[in-house]
Structures are given as structure tokens and as C-alpha cells.
Amino acid sequence: MPVPQQRIIAKMDEYMSRRDYDGAEKHLLYWLSEARAGNDKGGELMIAGELAGHYRKTGNKEEAFKFAELSVKLVEELGMEGTVSAGTAFTNAATVYNAFGENERSLALFQKAEEAYQASDNVSPGLWGGLCNNTALVLKELGRFDEASGMFEKAISFMADVEGGELEQAVTYLNMADMAAARYGAEQAEPLIYEYADKACSLLEDTKAPHDGYYAFVLEKCVPALRYYGYFSAADTFEKISEEIYERGAGKSEGT
């Protein structure tokens, strides 16, 4: 019997809205065992991707790699190459490898994700935007700045067609600020850094996206970069908003 994928994701969002990483892990592992017991390979693939992302966020390299590798293996077992699900699985796995510095391995999987999306007719702008942004991060780490710049610009363009895409655009602009500093040096890149950071702040302030757990997560992700570039007031404001959202989320009910 297939596991209820949408319900699993919705509950995962609840755990993350209050930063309950232990609860999220138990939730995913429970449903992983259910998927395996019911021989639901599609459900197992989805959960493996979520677990890879979870362990990436919590810094558990061994477990993150294990589930990233499982995701890729399941795509091959299921004969799903050339599908949106395959592209998403490859993207998730590639992001794991990038997080732990294995950039060449990461880039190869991002290229496979791009091939899978190109073979599909129903890839959303949000998926394309995420792929472009993450591919650009790897290219930046490899010193391929011109290619990275083009990918960042594509990510900005794709996310313009996504409801609430301002959040992802803000993250991309801060990534572009980091790349400018790496490419030109902090002093020479200062005008670009300020331009990108200003855009990021405006997008985070004016977004039409709901002020939910994901908004809090994005703010939390952006605060260190803003503070590093001297945007102390904005960083403090966003940090306060993020904490308030998480505090509200902590009052939600628990369960599997």
C-alpha cells in the first residue's frame, strides 16, 4: 500500500516550522519503514530525498550521503530517468554533495537533473530556478564564475514566475554577492555586494509569500550573510521575525 506522500510532507513542514529536527527525523524514518514494508518504491524515493536533505541540514555527512545514494539508485531501479521526479532526486543528491565539498560529483548530478527536466514537459519554474541557483553555487566553488553568473541570472528569471518566488530571488542575490567577493575581492566588489544585498533586503521585506515556517527558514538562512556585509539593522529585524514565527510554530500539535 502506498504511503501518503502529501501528508508526510505536510507533517514534515510542521516539524520544520518549529525547528524540531529530532521529530522530523523520527517522522521520516517511521514512514520509510512503512514504505519498505509495503514495497512502495515511489514513496521510498520521496522519503529518501527528504532524509538526504534533513541530514544535510543537520550536518550528518554519512547519513546524508547514504540517502543521496539511495535516491539515485531508486531512480535507476524504477526506470524513472527523464522524469521530473528523477530531476528532483538528482538535484537533492547533488545539493548534499555540494554541502560537503564534493563539487565535481555534485556538478555531474546537477547536469543529470538538467537532462531529466529537459526531457519532461511539465517542469515548474520553481524547479528550474532551484536547479539553476544550486548549479551556480557549484560552478562558483569551482571558479567558473562566468558560467555561475549566467546560472544565477537564469534562477532570478525563473523565480519571477513563481508565487512567493521573491524569497528564492533574495537568496540568489546574496549568493551573487558572495561570488562577487570571491571573484574580485571584497574591496573591489563592494558596489556589487551592496547592490545585491539591497535587492535581497527589499525582496525579503516586500514579499507576498506567507510568513510561515519556510519564510522563517529563508530569513534565518539570509541573516548571517547580511550581517557579514554590514546590514546589521536588517539582519536583526529579520532574525526577530524568524524567531517569532518559530515560536508560533512551537505551539502546533505533534504526531506522525
C-alpha positions in Angstrom: 0.0 0.0 0.0 1.5 3.4 -1.0 2.4 5.8 1.8 0.5 9.2 2.0 3.2 11.3 0.4 1.4 14.7 0.7 0.5 14.1 4.3 4.1 13.1 5.1 5.4 16.4 3.5 2.8 18.5 5.3 3.7 17.0 8.6 7.4 17.5 7.8 6.6 21.2 7.2 5.1 21.3 10.7 8.2 19.9 12.3 10.4 22.3 10.5 8.2 25.3 11.4 9.3 24.8 15.0 12.8 23.5 14.2 12.0 20.1 15.7 14.8 18.2 13.9 14.5 15.1 16.1 10.8 14.9 15.5 11.3 15.4 11.7 13.9 12.6 11.7 11.6 10.1 13.6 8.7 11.1 11.4 10.7 10.3 8.2 12.2 7.1 9.4 8.8 5.8 10.5 7.4 6.4 7.1 10.5 5.0 5.4 9.9 1.7 7.2 6.2 1.8 6.2 7.1 2.4 2.5 9.6 -0.5 2.6 7.1 -2.8 4.3 4.5 -2.0 1.6 7.1 -2.3 -1.2 6.3 1.3 -2.1 9.4 2.3 -4.1 8.0 5.6 -5.1 7.3 6.5 -1.5 10.7 5.3 -0.5 12.3 7.5 -3.2 10.5 10.6 -1.9 11.3 9.9 1.7 15.0 9.1 0.9 15.2 12.6 -0.7 13.7 14.2 2.3 16.1 12.3 4.6 19.1 13.3 2.5 18.1 17.0 2.8 17.4 16.6 6.6 20.8 15.1 7.3 22.5 17.7 5.1 20.9 20.5 7.1 21.9 18.8 10.4 25.5 18.2 9.2 25.4 14.4 9.3 27.5 13.6 6.2 27.4 9.8 6.5 23.6 9.6 6.6 23.2 12.4 4.1 25.4 10.5 1.6 23.6 7.2 2.3 20.2 8.6 1.4 21.5 10.7 -1.5 23.0 7.5 -3.0 19.8 5.6 -2.3 17.8 8.2 -4.1 19.9 7.9 -7.2 19.8 4.1 -7.0 16.0 4.1 -6.7 15.6 6.3 -9.8 17.6 3.8 -11.8 15.7 0.8 -10.3 12.4 2.4 -11.1 13.4 3.3 -14.7 12.5 6.9 -14.0 15.3 8.7 -15.9 13.9 11.6 -17.9 11.1 12.4 -15.4 10.5 15.3 -13.1 10.9 13.0 -10.1 14.3 11.9 -11.4 15.4 15.5 -11.8 14.3 16.4 -8.3 16.1 13.3 -6.9 19.3 14.2 -8.7 19.1 17.8 -7.6 18.6 16.8 -3.9 21.6 14.4 -4.1 23.7 17.0 -5.8 22.9 19.5 -3.1 24.1 17.1 -0.5 27.5 16.5 -2.2 27.9 20.3 -2.7 27.2 20.9 1.0 30.1 18.6 1.9 32.6 19.9 -0.7 32.3 17.2 -3.3 31.7 19.7 -6.1 32.7 17.7 -9.2 30.4 14.9 -8.0 27.7 17.4 -7.3 28.0 19.1 -10.8 27.7 15.7 -12.6 24.4 15.1 -10.8 23.1 18.7 -11.5 23.8 18.0 -15.2 21.8 14.8 -15.0 19.0 16.7 -13.3 19.0 19.3 -16.1 18.8 16.4 -18.7 15.9 14.9 -16.8 14.0 18.2 -16.7 14.7 18.9 -20.4 13.1 15.5 -21.2 9.9 16.5 -19.3 7.1 18.7 -20.4 5.8 19.8 -17.0 8.7 21.2 -15.1 7.7 24.1 -13.0 9.7 27.4 -13.0 10.4 26.8 -9.3 12.2 23.6 -10.0 14.2 25.2 -12.8 15.0 28.2 -10.6 16.2 25.9 -7.8 18.3 23.9 -10.2 20.0 26.9 -11.7 20.7 28.5 -8.3 22.3 25.4 -6.9 24.2 24.6 -10.1 25.6 28.2 -10.0 26.8 27.6 -6.4 28.9 24.6 -7.5 30.3 26.5 -10.5 31.3 29.3 -8.2 33.1 26.9 -5.9 34.9 25.5 -9.0 36.0 29.0 -10.0 33.8 29.0 -13.2 32.5 32.5 -12.5 31.1 33.4 -15.9 29.0 30.2 -16.1 27.9 30.7 -12.5 26.8 34.3 -13.2 24.7 33.1 -16.1 23.0 30.4 -14.0 22.3 32.9 -11.2 20.6 35.2 -13.7 18.5 32.3 -15.0 17.5 31.5 -11.4 16.3 35.0 -10.8 14.3 35.0 -14.1 12.6 31.6 -13.4 11.7 32.6 -9.8 10.0 35.8 -11.2 7.2 33.4 -12.4 6.7 31.7 -9.1 4.3 32.9 -6.4 6.4 33.9 -3.5 9.5 33.5 -5.6 10.9 36.7 -4.0 12.3 34.6 -1.2 14.4 32.4 -3.6 15.4 35.5 -5.5 16.7 37.1 -2.3 18.8 34.0 -1.6 20.2 34.1 -5.1 21.2 37.8 -4.8 23.1 37.0 -1.6 24.8 34.1 -3.4 25.8 36.6 -6.1 27.2 38.9 -3.5 29.3 36.1 -2.2 30.5 35.3 -5.7 31.4 38.9 -6.4 33.5 39.0 -3.2 35.2 35.7 -4.2 35.9 36.8 -7.8 37.0 40.4 -7.3 38.0 40.7 -3.7 35.8 42.4 -1.0 37.0 45.9 -1.6 36.7 45.9 -5.4 33.4 44.1 -5.3 31.8 46.4 -2.8 29.5 48.2 -5.2 28.2 44.9 -6.5 27.8 43.5 -3.0 25.8 46.5 -1.8 23.6 46.3 -5.0 22.8 42.6 -4.5 22.3 42.9 -0.7 20.0 45.9 -1.2 17.9 43.8 -3.6 17.8 40.9 -1.2 16.6 43.0 1.6 13.9 44.6 -0.5 12.6 41.2 -1.7 12.5 39.8 1.9 10.7 42.8 3.2 8.1 43.1 0.3 7.4 39.5 -0.4 3.9 38.3 -0.9 4.9 34.9 0.4 3.1 33.8 3.6 5.0 34.5 6.8 5.3 30.8 7.7 8.0 28.3 8.6 9.6 28.5 5.2 9.8 32.3 5.3 11.4 31.9 8.8 13.9 29.4 7.3 14.8 31.7 4.5 15.3 34.6 6.8 17.4 32.5 9.1 19.5 31.5 6.1 20.0 35.1 4.9 20.8 36.7 8.3 24.4 35.6 8.5 25.3 37.0 5.0 23.5 40.3 5.7 25.3 40.7 9.0 28.6 39.8 7.3 28.1 42.5 4.7 27.3 45.1 7.4 23.5 45.1 7.2 23.1 44.9 10.9 19.8 46.5 11.3 18.1 44.4 8.6 19.7 41.3 9.9 18.4 42.0 13.5 14.9 42.7 12.2 14.8 39.5 10.0 16.2 37.4 12.9 13.5 38.7 15.2 10.7 38.0 12.7 12.2 34.5 12.2 12.2 33.7 15.9 8.7 35.0 16.3 7.5 32.6 13.5 9.3 29.7 15.1 7.8 30.5 18.5 4.3 30.4 17.0 5.1 27.1 15.2 6.2 25.6 18.5 2.6 25.7 19.7 1.5 23.3 17.0 0.4 19.7 17.8 2.8 16.8 17.3 2.3 13.4 15.7 3.5 11.2 12.9 
